[in-house]
Amino acid sequence: MAGLICGFVGLGLIGGSIARALKKSVPDARIVAYDVNREALLLAEKEGVADITASAIDGSFSDCDYLFLCAPVQRNDSNLAAVKKVMKTDCLLTDVGSVKTAIHEAVREAGLEGRFVGGHPMAGSERIGFANSRASLLENAYYILTPTDSVPDQKVEDYRNLVAAMGAIPLILDYGKHDYVTAAISHLPHVIAASLVNLVRDSDSEDGIMKMVAAGGFKDITRIASSSALMWQQICLSNTSNISSLLWDYIQALTDFRQRIDARDEGALYELFDRARIYRDSFISASSGPIKRSFRIAVDIDDKAGALARIVALLASKSLSIKNIGITHNRESDDGVLKVEFYEEASMTAAVELLTAEGYQAEVRA
């Protein structure tokens, strides 16, 4: 990978995170970047992420070994036409979109099938833009690759190794299968979350009591409703048939659930909840998966001055780095009022042992 040159058309959250991960894993890699947002490019230069910033898709990209299309999908047609004019013959072209059929069709029409491997890093954040990008965003996240049949096997293997070097977990899939899988475990959940939030908004009283008391369970399953409306509009328009098919199946499942509730069918209701619990718990033991694992604990603490500070001090005394921390004021779903998230499993386990030894009730939370 020595002397690697990578180009980025679009340097937002995902493009920026990949560029940072490349700089971290391949220190001598050179990054060429273009984005319509000049401020993002200036920040990338200032922070040492971009070595060259371009004002257009031009000859600055002619020496790239890899070229990442990271701009919004609606710009792919014009961007493909531009990169085709400047990329060298052995450059590998890839993208980061969460829907693959459209880009594969566009690449085929552009005559670039022999140089394209679709890419989808299954990582993200409610925050957008280069300023929020970070190399750790890719760590232990599945990074799906969808090569065309025309790309040489060695090219695919080289790209696979590069993805692994960035800390992600490469997974090779047919692009059609990819779109069905992501419709189920990524796209449909966003539709459901948005629908549920809108239902509560429309059902709430004038004094907003539902919004006021919305607690752990509701916030957990609707967190992703805070994502970009434009992005999810485009995804629904790009992966329409798969999302619609799975949404219909989900509507049928909800109808069955409602019928069981109306019938007060104790056995069937228990089975529906228990089957879901068993399958959902099977995600927890995996290092990564459809729902990326988080390393969180719940700690029951007294509501008094200094209680939070003492927890943080104890963790700091053992050099346990905290990724996120928050207080749950409504104990709707469990007793732990303090939620602490760590970067790795070892820190999470050590924190539970430490706090338990100090007399706290602390346990792992999925």
N, C-alpha and C positions, 0 to 999 in steps of 0.2 A: 504493500500500500504506500510505499515511499513515493513522495512527489505527487500524491493524489490531488487532482484539481476537481472541485465540485461546484456546479453552478446552480443557483436558486432563482427561479422566476416566481417571485412572491416570497416575502419574508415576514410572515405573520407568526402566530403562536406555534403552529406545527413546523413550518419551514425554519423558523428561528430556532426551535428546539432541536431539530435534526442538525442544523448547522453547528449549534453549540456542542451537541453530542459528538459530532465529527471532530471538532477541534480538540475535544477532551480525549477521544480515543485514538485519533491519528494526529498527533501534535503538529506534524509538518504539512498537514493538508492545507491547501489554499482554497479560499471560498470566494467565488464571484457571485454577486447578488444584484438583482433588479427588483424594484417594487415601485408601484405608483405613489406610495407614501414615502416621500423623501426623508421625513423625520425618522422613519424606521431604519433607513439606510445609514443615516448619519449616526444613529445610536449604535448600529452594528459595527460601524467603523471605529467609533470611540471605544467600544468595549472589546475590540480586537477579534470580533467574530467574522466580519467581512474584510478580506484583504483588498478586493476590488469592488467598487460599486459602479454599476452602469446606469446610464440615463435612458437606455432602451435595450431591447433584446438585439444585441449587435455583435460585432467581432470579439468583444470581450469574452464571449463564451466559446470561442472557436477551439480552445485547447482543453476544454472540460472532458474529464473521463466519465463523470456522471452529471446528468442534468435533471434536477428535480422541479417538476411543475407543481407549484404550491399556491398558485393564485386561485380565486374562486372558479368553480367548474364552468360557469357560463363564459369564461374567457378562454377556454381551452382551444377552441377552433382557431382563433387569431394567434394565440401563443404557439400552437403547433406549427402553423404556417411560418411564423417568424423563426423558431428554433431550427426548423428544417433547413433554412438557408445558411445557418451559421455553425451547426454542430458537425464535428468531425465524424468520419465514417465508423470509427470504433467506439464512439461515445454511447453510453447506455442511458436511454431516456426513461424516466419513471415519473410517477405522480404520487399524491398523498390523499386522493379523494376517497370518501367512504362508500361511493358507488362506482363500480368498475365497468359495467356494460357500455355506457356512453363513451367513456374515454377509449376503450378498446375499439369501438366502432370508428371513432374519429381518427385513431392512429392507423387503422386499416385503410381508411379513405386517403390519409396523407401519405401512404406508402412507407410507413415507418415501423411496420410489424417486426422486422428483423432486428430492431434496436430498442424494443420497448418491453419493460417488465413493470406491470402495474404495482403500486405499493399502497398499503393502508396501515399506518401506525395506529393501533387501537388505544389511543391515549388522547387526553384532552383536558379542558378546563372550562369553567364558565367564563373565565377571563379570556380576553382575546388580545391579539396584537403582539408584535415582537417584544415589547417591553415586559410582557408576562411570560415569555418563553424561557425554558430552562432545560439543561441537558438531562436532568433526572426525570423529565416527563416520560422518556422512553424506557426507563429502567424496568425490566421484568414485564413489559407490556408486549402482547402479541403484535407482530408486525407482519401483516399478510402480504405475500408476493403473488402476483398473478401474471406469470410470464406467457407470452404468446408462443405458439408452437415453432415459430421461426427463429427465436433467439437461441444461440448456441448454449449448450448445457454449461460450459465453463463460465460463460458470462453470468448465468443465473447463479451458479455456485459462488462466484466472486462477490456478487451482490449480497447473497445470503450471508456470507462471511462478514461483509461490511456491516450489515444490520446487526449481527450478533456482537460485533466489536463495539457497537454503540450501546450495548447493554439490553437491547430488545430481544425478543424471542421470535425468530423468523418462522413463518408457516406458509407453505406453498399450496395454493388452491386454484382451481379453475375459476375464472372470473364470474361465471354464472352462479356457481355454488356460493361464492363469496357474497354475492348480492342477496341471495336468499337467507344465508346465515346472519348477515348483519341486519337485514330487515327484522329478523326475529329478536335479536339480542341487543340491538342498538336503536334502530329506527322506530320500531313499534313502541318501545318504552317511552320515547320522547312524545309520541302522539298521545299515549295514555296519560303521561304526566301533565301535558298541556290540557287535555280534556278534563282531567280531575280538578286541576286548579280553576279552570273556567266554570266547572260545575259548582264548586264551593263559592266562587265569586258571585255567580248568578243566584245561588240559594241563600246567601248570607243576608242577615237582617240589616236594617239601615244603620244600626249602631256598630256593625262589623264584629259581632261576637265570635263568629267562626274564625275570622282572621286573627282575632286577639288571642284565642286559646289554642290555635293550631300548634301542635307540639311535635315531639319526636317522630312518630310514625308518619304523619302527613308530610312533614318537612323532608324526611329521608326519601320517600318515594316520589316526591315532586321536585327535588333539588334540580334535576336536569331541565325543568321547565324554564329555568333562568338563562338557558343557552340562547344563542343568536337566532332570532326569528327568521332572518333572511336565509341563513344557512339551512335551517330545517325546512323552510319552504322549498328551497332548491332540491334538497334530498328527496322530499315527497314527490316532487315533479320528475326526479331522475329515476327513482326506484319504485315507481308507481304500482306496477303489477304485483310485485312481491309484498309490498306493504299492505296493499288492498286485500290480497288473499289472506294474509296472516291476520289482518284486522277483522276480517269476516269470521275467521276461526275463533278469534278472541271474543267477538260479540256473541257467538254461539255458546262459548264457555261461560260468559257472564249470564246469559239467559238461563243456562242450566243451573248456575249458582243461585240465581233469583228463584227459580222453581223449587230448589231444595229448601231455601229459606222460607218461602211461602208455605211449603208443606210441613215445615218444622221437622224435617227429616234428620234426626240427630246423627244416625249412623253415617249417612252420606256426607253431611257437613263435616263431621270429624275426619272422614277419609280424605275429603278434598283439602282440608287444611294440613293434615298429617303428610299426605303425599308431597305437597308443596314444601313443607318444612324439611322433609328428608332430602329431597332433591336440592333445595337451596343450601342446606348444610353441607352437601357434597362439594360445593364450590369452595368452602372455607379452607379445606386442607390443601388445595392446589396453590402453587406459588403464583400462578397467574391463570386467568381464565376469562370467560365471557364477562364476568363482573370482576374487575381487577381487585385483588385482595388489598385490604387496608389493614394496618396493624394498630388497632385501637383497643383501649381499655376503658372501663368505667370504674370510677372511684367514688365511694360514698363519703362525703365530707360534711362537716358541720357548716351551717350558714353563719359564719362569724369572721370578724376581721383577722387576717393573717393566715387563714386556713389554706387558701390557694397558694400563697407565697411559700408556705412550708412544703407543700407537695413539689413545687418547682425546684426549691432548694435541695430537697432530697434527691430528685432525679439528676440535678446538675452535679451533685456531689459524686455521682458514679459515672459522670460524663455521658449520660443518656440524652441524646439530642431529640428534642420535641419538634415534630412536624406541624402539629396543630393542636389547639387546646380550646375547650369551650365549656360553658356552664349551662346545663339544662335546668331551667327554673320550673318546668312542669314535669313531674315524675309520672308521665302517662304510661310508659312501657317498661321501665325498670327502676331500680333503686339508686343506681349510680348517678349522682348529680353532676360529676365532673367527667368529661370525655377527653382523653388524651390520645393523640395519634403519633406514631413513630415512623421513622423511615424504613426500619427493618424489623424482622421478626425477633431477632436476638435481643434487641433493645426492649421490645414489648414484653418478652418473657422475663427479662431481668427486672423490669419495672414492677411487674406483678409480684415477684418474689420479694423485692425490696419493700414495697408498700405494705404487703401482707405482714412482713416481719415487724413493721413499725406499727401494726395494729389497725391498719386500714382494711376495709372491705374492697378489694380490687379484683377484677376479673376481665378476661378477654371478651371483646364485643366484635361481632362480625360486621 
